[in-house]
Amino acid sequence: MARKNPFANLMDDKADEALRPKLDYTIKGASRSILSSIDEMAERADKLLEGLTVVEVDPAQIDGSFVKDRLAEDDEEYRILLEAIREQQQQSPVLLRPHPRQPGRYMVVFGHRRVRAARDLGRKVRAVVREISDREHVVAQGQENSARANLSFIEKALFAGALARLNYDGDNQTVMAALSVDRATLSKLLSVSALPAPILEAIGPARGIGRDRWYELKILLERKPALEAALAAVADPAFRSIPSSDDRFHRVVAEAKSAGKAAKPKPKPVSRSWASEDRRLAAEMKSDGKNYTLALKARDAVGFGEYMAENLASLYEAYRRSRES
């Protein structure tokens, strides 16, 4: 079943305005030409395997795509796939292209895990080999992943960031086609993809963590103390021992939030002393911002202390009136 091209309605002059994506660019002139080209590529991404011969290729001759789309390989989904191929053979062919820079080798367009499974099982890879351009390559890879692979939000974000850096058309039309997203969604993906690589690699795919939580982390790490705390956390060897990628994400968030709370500086203790002119009474006073201590000494210390205790109510009332005046 063909995957839906996110730009199809834009190319149909008769399409109902209410059904058209509300993208922030005008579709005319050169932009319309670019979108027509992307529309054709997106259609070809679905047809690249149709009517072509499936061949067997030694996985030792195959290199990965020039754009990475996964953060982790040794996950439960891969182990399930490996066992399925071990028992039932490889059912769906992968798409390869002749390597653009290394004659005699191939590059994966999509099907990386099936190639890896064949390599781990010591088998050849069932594949369709097709000459395509780099731009067709990324659109096909993205379209296939959108339909088949359970990519997490951060994996999609990193894929989007890698494609955007290739700068195929200056305004990310190719990236939106490859990921089947609009400009607003792409903006969020690119924003999160800019997080420091050591943090992203240490956390991993975090399949249970969606866009909002990742964006929350991005905002947290804009503060230098939080960023430093997160980098220190992922650099700790114990961090890698946390088995769940989701739990590693939560640990980074907790560290960032903890560092983001600026501790209030404790006021320095203040000490003062006082003595009457006749030296019959002396006082030592200390304050730490929360408590105030008064110690009386000398001949009249006890008598004056008792006087104060008996007159605390009137003394406090006089203090309140002085504050209000």
Buried (B, 14 or more C-beta within 10 A) or exposed (E): EEBEBBBBBBBEEEEEEEEBBEBEEEBEEEBEEBBEBBBEBBBBBBEBBEEBEEEEBEBEBBBEBBBEBBBBEEBEEBEEBBEEBEEEEBEEBBBBBBBBEEEEBBBBBBBBBBBBBBBEBEBBBBBBBBEBEBBBBBBBBBBBBBBEBEBBBBBBBBBBBBBBEBEBBEEBBBBBBBBBBBBEBBEBBBBBBEBEEEBBEBBBBBBBBEBEBBBBBBEBBEBEEBBBBBBEBBEEEEBEEBEEBBEBBBBBBEBBBEBBEEEEEEEEEEEEEEEEEEEEBBBBEBBEEEEEEEEBEBEBBEEBBEEEEEEEEEEEEEEEEEEEE
